[in-house]
Amino acid sequence: MLALSATGCRIDVNAGGLEPSPGETGQAVPRSASSPGDGGEKPASPQAGGGDPAVCTPRQLIAEVHEQPSDSEEKVLAILTLSNKSDQRCLLPRGWAPLGQGGAGGAYYAPVEGAREAHPDAGMRIIVRPGATAYAGLKWGTSPDCPSAGGWAVSWAGTWLPAEVTWQNGPRDICPGTFTQGTLQPSPNNVSYS
C-alpha cells in the first residue's frame, strides 16, 4: 500500500477501490470539451445487472485540496481529491473538476482561470464506490504580490462544493496565468506535478 503524506493528511492508494466504468478498458479515453461538473455529460440511469450508476451529485462528494512538497517557494504543487461520502456508487465523467476561489465564509466563488492538461493522461470515467476517492494534480505560481486566493470550491452540477484545504506552511495565493490542472484519475499514482 502506497500512501502520500501532506501535513498530517494521508492519501491512501487503496481508499475504497475505484474502478473504470463497465465496458471500458481502463485506458485513457479522449474527453469531450465539457468538464465533469458542468453538466456536459448526462447522468446515467442506474441499471439492473450492474450498469453505470448516476453521475455523482454534490451531496455525495467531499472535495479537498492537499498541498504537496515543492522544490521552489514560488511553485505550489497540490492534489485535488473528490471522495464519495454516500452509501451509493456514483460516476465521475472523464475530464476535470472545475475549481473556484473566493468564498470568504459564503458561497461566492469565481472560476479559477488557467490551463487544463491531459496529465498524467486523458482520464477516464470513474465509478466511485462509497468511501473511495478520485485524484487530480494541480500546480501554480505564487508570490506575496499575487491576489489572495480566499476559499476553494469545486463547481459541480450547477453549485459550488466547498473544499477543505491542507497547506504545508499557510495559504498559497495564485499568480494570474500560472494555474494548471490535470484530469481526474482513479489513483494518486502519477497525478502529482513536479
MOKA-V690398 format. One record per pair of residues at least 24 apart in sequence whose ideal C-beta (glycine too) atoms are under 10 Angstrom apart, sorted by the first residue. I is the first residue (numbers start at 1). J is the second residue. Records with the same first field share a line. If there is no record, write none. Layout:
I->J ; J
This chain:
2->187 ; 188 ; 189
3->188
4->66 ; 68 ; 69 ; 79 ; 135 ; 188 ; 189 ; 191 ; 192
5->66 ; 68 ; 69
6->64 ; 65 ; 66 ; 67 ; 68 ; 69 ; 78 ; 79 ; 166 ; 167 ; 168
7->66 ; 67 ; 68 ; 69 ; 166 ; 167 ; 168 ; 169
8->166
9->64 ; 66 ; 67 ; 79 ; 81 ; 164 ; 166
10->66
11->64 ; 66 ; 68 ; 79 ; 81 ; 133 ; 135 ; 166 ; 188 ; 191
12->133 ; 188
13->133 ; 135 ; 186 ; 187 ; 188 ; 189
14->132 ; 187
15->81 ; 83 ; 84 ; 129 ; 131 ; 132 ; 133 ; 134 ; 135 ; 187 ; 188
16->83 ; 84 ; 128 ; 129 ; 130 ; 131 ; 132 ; 133
17->127 ; 128 ; 129 ; 131 ; 132 ; 186
18->84 ; 92 ; 126 ; 127 ; 128 ; 129 ; 132 ; 133 ; 134 ; 135 ; 185 ; 186 ; 187
19->89 ; 126 ; 127 ; 128 ; 129 ; 132 ; 186
20->124 ; 125 ; 126 ; 127 ; 186
21->51 ; 52 ; 53 ; 89 ; 91 ; 92 ; 93 ; 94 ; 124 ; 125 ; 126 ; 127
22->47 ; 49 ; 50 ; 51 ; 52 ; 125 ; 127
23->51 ; 52 ; 125
24->52 ; 94 ; 124 ; 125 ; 126 ; 127
25->124
26->124 ; 126 ; 186
27->121 ; 122 ; 124
28->94 ; 118 ; 120 ; 121 ; 122 ; 123 ; 124 ; 183 ; 185
29->94 ; 121 ; 122 ; 123 ; 124 ; 125
30->94 ; 95 ; 118 ; 122 ; 123
31->93 ; 94 ; 95 ; 96 ; 116 ; 118 ; 122 ; 123 ; 124 ; 125 ; 183 ; 184
32->93 ; 94 ; 95
33->95
34->93 ; 94 ; 95 ; 96 ; 98
35->93 ; 94 ; 95 ; 96 ; 97 ; 98 ; 116 ; 155 ; 156 ; 181 ; 183 ; 184
36->82 ; 91 ; 92 ; 93 ; 94 ; 95 ; 96 ; 97 ; 98 ; 123 ; 125 ; 126 ; 134 ; 154 ; 155 ; 156 ; 157 ; 183 ; 184
37->61 ; 63 ; 82 ; 92 ; 93 ; 95 ; 96 ; 97 ; 98 ; 99 ; 154 ; 155 ; 156 ; 157 ; 158 ; 159 ; 160 ; 161
38->93 ; 95 ; 96 ; 97 ; 98 ; 155 ; 156 ; 157 ; 158
39->156 ; 157 ; 158
40->93 ; 94 ; 95
41->91 ; 92 ; 93 ; 94 ; 95 ; 125
42->93
43->90 ; 91 ; 93 ; 157
44->90 ; 91 ; 93 ; 125 ; 127
46->88 ; 89 ; 90 ; 91
50->89
52->89 ; 90 ; 91 ; 125 ; 127
53->88 ; 89 ; 90 ; 91 ; 127 ; 128 ; 129
54->88 ; 89 ; 90 ; 91
55->90 ; 91 ; 92 ; 93 ; 125 ; 156 ; 157
56->82 ; 84 ; 86 ; 88 ; 89 ; 90 ; 91 ; 92 ; 93 ; 126 ; 127 ; 128 ; 134 ; 156 ; 157
57->86 ; 88 ; 90 ; 156 ; 157 ; 159 ; 161
58->154 ; 155 ; 156 ; 157 ; 158 ; 159 ; 160 ; 161 ; 162
59->85 ; 86 ; 156 ; 157 ; 159 ; 161
60->84 ; 85 ; 86 ; 87 ; 88 ; 89 ; 90 ; 128 ; 130 ; 156 ; 161
61->85 ; 86 ; 90 ; 92 ; 97 ; 128 ; 133 ; 134 ; 154 ; 156 ; 157 ; 161
62->86 ; 133 ; 154 ; 161 ; 162 ; 163 ; 164
63->97 ; 99 ; 152 ; 153 ; 154 ; 156 ; 160 ; 161 ; 162 ; 163 ; 164 ; 165
64->133 ; 152 ; 154 ; 163 ; 164 ; 165 ; 166
65->99 ; 136 ; 138 ; 152 ; 153 ; 154 ; 163 ; 164 ; 165 ; 166 ; 167
66->135 ; 138 ; 163 ; 164 ; 165 ; 166 ; 167 ; 168 ; 188
67->138 ; 165 ; 166 ; 167 ; 168 ; 169 ; 170 ; 171 ; 172
68->137 ; 138 ; 139 ; 166 ; 168 ; 191 ; 192 ; 193 ; 194
69->168 ; 192
70->139 ; 142 ; 168 ; 172 ; 193 ; 194
71->194
72->141 ; 142
73->142 ; 143 ; 169 ; 172
74->140 ; 141 ; 142 ; 143 ; 146 ; 172 ; 175 ; 178
75->139 ; 140 ; 141 ; 142 ; 172 ; 178 ; 193 ; 194
76->138 ; 139 ; 140 ; 141 ; 142 ; 149 ; 167 ; 168 ; 171 ; 172 ; 173 ; 174 ; 175 ; 178 ; 179 ; 193
77->137 ; 138 ; 139 ; 140 ; 168 ; 172 ; 192 ; 193 ; 194
78->136 ; 137 ; 138 ; 139 ; 140 ; 152 ; 165 ; 166 ; 167 ; 168 ; 172 ; 181 ; 192 ; 193
79->133 ; 135 ; 136 ; 137 ; 138 ; 166 ; 182 ; 185 ; 188 ; 191 ; 192 ; 193
80->134 ; 135 ; 136 ; 137 ; 138 ; 152 ; 154 ; 163 ; 181 ; 182 ; 184 ; 191
81->133 ; 134 ; 135 ; 136 ; 163 ; 164 ; 184 ; 188 ; 191
82->126 ; 128 ; 132 ; 133 ; 134 ; 135 ; 136 ; 154 ; 156 ; 161 ; 163 ; 184
83->128 ; 130 ; 131 ; 132 ; 133 ; 134 ; 135
84->127 ; 128 ; 129 ; 130 ; 131 ; 132 ; 133 ; 134
85->130 ; 131
86->128 ; 129 ; 130 ; 131
87->129 ; 130 ; 131
88->128 ; 129 ; 130
89->127 ; 128 ; 129 ; 130 ; 132
90->126 ; 127 ; 128 ; 129 ; 130 ; 132
91->125 ; 126 ; 127 ; 128
92->123 ; 124 ; 125 ; 126 ; 127 ; 128 ; 134 ; 156 ; 184 ; 185 ; 186
93->123 ; 124 ; 125 ; 126 ; 184
94->122 ; 123 ; 124 ; 125 ; 126 ; 183 ; 184
95->122 ; 123 ; 124 ; 125 ; 136 ; 183 ; 184
96->123 ; 136 ; 154 ; 181 ; 182 ; 183 ; 184
97->134 ; 136 ; 154 ; 155 ; 156 ; 161 ; 163 ; 181 ; 183 ; 184
98->153 ; 154 ; 155 ; 156 ; 160 ; 181
99->136 ; 138 ; 152 ; 153 ; 154 ; 155 ; 160 ; 163 ; 174 ; 179 ; 181
100->150 ; 151 ; 152 ; 153 ; 154 ; 155 ; 160 ; 161 ; 162 ; 163
101->147 ; 148 ; 149 ; 150 ; 151 ; 152 ; 153 ; 163 ; 173 ; 174 ; 179
102->148 ; 149 ; 150 ; 151 ; 152 ; 153 ; 160
103->149 ; 150 ; 151 ; 152 ; 153 ; 160 ; 162 ; 163
104->148 ; 150 ; 151
105->150 ; 151
106->151 ; 160 ; 162
107->151 ; 153 ; 159 ; 160 ; 162
108->150 ; 151 ; 153 ; 160
109->150 ; 151 ; 152 ; 153 ; 154 ; 155 ; 159 ; 160 ; 161 ; 162 ; 163
110->150 ; 153 ; 160
111->153 ; 155
112->138 ; 140 ; 149 ; 152 ; 153 ; 155 ; 174 ; 179 ; 181
113->174 ; 176 ; 177 ; 178 ; 179
114->138 ; 139 ; 140 ; 174 ; 176 ; 177 ; 178 ; 179 ; 180 ; 181
115->139 ; 177 ; 178 ; 179 ; 180 ; 181 ; 182
116->179 ; 180 ; 181 ; 182 ; 183
117->180 ; 181 ; 182 ; 183 ; 193
118->182 ; 183
119->180 ; 181 ; 182 ; 183 ; 185 ; 190 ; 191 ; 192 ; 193
120->182 ; 183 ; 185 ; 187 ; 189 ; 190 ; 191 ; 192 ; 193
121->182 ; 183 ; 185 ; 190
122->183
123->182 ; 183 ; 184 ; 185 ; 186
124->183 ; 184 ; 185 ; 186
125->184 ; 186
126->184 ; 185 ; 186 ; 187
127->186
128->184 ; 186
132->186
133->186 ; 187 ; 188
134->183 ; 184 ; 185 ; 186 ; 187 ; 188 ; 191
135->182 ; 183 ; 184 ; 185 ; 186 ; 187 ; 188 ; 189 ; 190 ; 191 ; 192
136->181 ; 182 ; 183 ; 184 ; 185 ; 188 ; 191
137->180 ; 181 ; 182 ; 183 ; 185 ; 188 ; 190 ; 191 ; 192 ; 193 ; 194
138->174 ; 179 ; 180 ; 181 ; 182 ; 191 ; 192 ; 193
139->178 ; 179 ; 180 ; 181 ; 182 ; 192 ; 193 ; 194
140->172 ; 173 ; 174 ; 175 ; 176 ; 177 ; 178 ; 179 ; 180 ; 181 ; 193
141->172 ; 173 ; 174 ; 175 ; 176 ; 177 ; 178 ; 179 ; 180
142->171 ; 172 ; 173 ; 174 ; 175 ; 178
143->172 ; 173 ; 174 ; 175 ; 178
144->173
145->173 ; 175
146->172 ; 173 ; 174 ; 175 ; 176 ; 178
147->173 ; 174 ; 175 ; 176
148->173 ; 174
149->173 ; 174
